[in-house]
Amino acid sequence: MSRQKLSVLLVEDDEDDYVLVRDLLAEIAHVDYQVRWVAQRAQALQAMADSGHDICLLDLRLGEADGLALLQEASLAGCRMPVIVLTGYGDREVDARALEAGAVDFLAKEELSSALLDRSIRYAVRQAQILESLRASEGRSRQLSIDLLTVQETERKRIAGELHDSVGQALAAAKFAVENSLQQVSQGRAAEAEATLARLVSMLRGIAEETRRIQNDLQPRMLEDLGLLETLDWFCQEHGKTYAGIRIECRIMVREEQVPSALKATVFRIVQESFNNISRHSKADLVQLGLSADSEGLILSIRDNGLGFEPKELGNRRSGMGLQNLKGRAELSGGTFCLDTEKGKGTALLFRWPSPPLSRPPDL
């Protein structure tokens, strides 16, 4: 078995102490410690700022210089690696100052042993890895929040546009018809007023239908009344009517109760947005929708035989934001998103949500 390799930056102005630390690390059999020795403060600051090592062992005193001041300056310069402070004597006050300055540990040289040094370094490196993972997770969460706000703002603009262009204008026309019929009645033109009101009834019926369409687009009532599977079947049929040139193959391999309630709206939204992206950008004539489950959770797949694209071009495509929205929806609901595409060979979207072991899907 190959030994773990760790790169150590030793900032120490005393060559004897450098030899001591180097030899102690060389005694450790299970880790290959590769030591770089730096004795000058200016070189040390640059090396610490570069963060090209796994760990830094920093002498408390560098001639007339203060090692803790160097640590603080390196931190301001962007040093992210863990730092262990070494000193010729143990002192609780200095220990506290070292930790306050950003050191992860404080070791007295007179007490050093290969075991103590090894344990301190490994713990410090592991702690740094955990902190870096937390920072990355925080960054992803922040980006997901930004993506979610972008999705919400896009939805608001779309809904506002639809309300203005359809319902708003229709209501304005209905208002004019009511005012016109009132004027006709006041002028004794009852027959004309009756005809105007008849047209008004037709207009109001159209407004009601358009309102229901917008409502269904936002949150289909049948999702609550009949469940996800019936809603997906309805959506595929309706989408097929709107885009007659696209054939849809739908293969549902789960039962309604196998889909967690909290995921039903998310799954529907992903299918809805994916189909809209495909219809606008892919020039596909076939879309395959699959919903299944295995021992690890729920699987949603959406494939098309359209133009496809090179993933590196994603940032230059208008559909790039749509795919980011899909990824955000999946991750915010605890799932994962995988994209498989190639120019001229279509696109496949795969979503997974982990869950407790599911029962065997029905044979369909």
Number of C-alpha atoms within 10 A of each C-alpha: 4 7 10 10 12 17 15 20 23 24 28 25 18 13 12 10 15 20 12 14 20 19 12 18 21 15 15 14 10 12 16 16 21 16 20 15 18 19 17 14 18 10 12 22 19 13 19 27 19 15 17 14 18 23 24 26 24 26 26 26 19 18 14 6 12 13 22 23 13 21 24 16 16 20 17 11 14 12 20 19 22 24 27 23 26 25 18 14 12 15 13 9 8 16 19 13 14 24 16 12 16 16 23 20 19 25 22 15 18 11 11 15 15 16 13 12 19 19 12 17 23 15 14 22 20 14 14 19 15 12 12 14 12 12 12 12 12 12 12 14 15 12 13 19 14 13 20 18 13 14 19 13 12 12 13 12 12 12 16 12 13 15 16 13 11 14 20 15 13 18 15 10 15 21 13 13 19 15 12 16 22 17 14 17 14 11 10 11 13 15 12 14 21 14 11 19 18 12 14 19 12 12 17 16 12 15 19 12 13 17 16 14 13 15 13 13 14 12 14 19 14 14 17 13 10 11 18 23 19 13 19 20 13 13 18 20 13 12 17 14 11 11 12 11 13 18 16 18 14 15 14 19 18 23 16 15 9 17 22 11 13 9 17 17 16 16 20 19 17 20 20 16 15 18 21 14 16 24 20 10 14 20 16 20 16 16 23 15 19 17 19 19 24 16 12 13 17 23 20 19 18 21 22 26 18 22 17 21 18 11 14 8 9 14 10 9 13 11 16 15 16 16 19 17 22 25 21 24 22 20 18 16 13 13 19 18 19 11 12 15 18 14 12 13 14 20 22 18 19 15 21 20 20 15 17 10 12 15 12 13 14 10 6 7
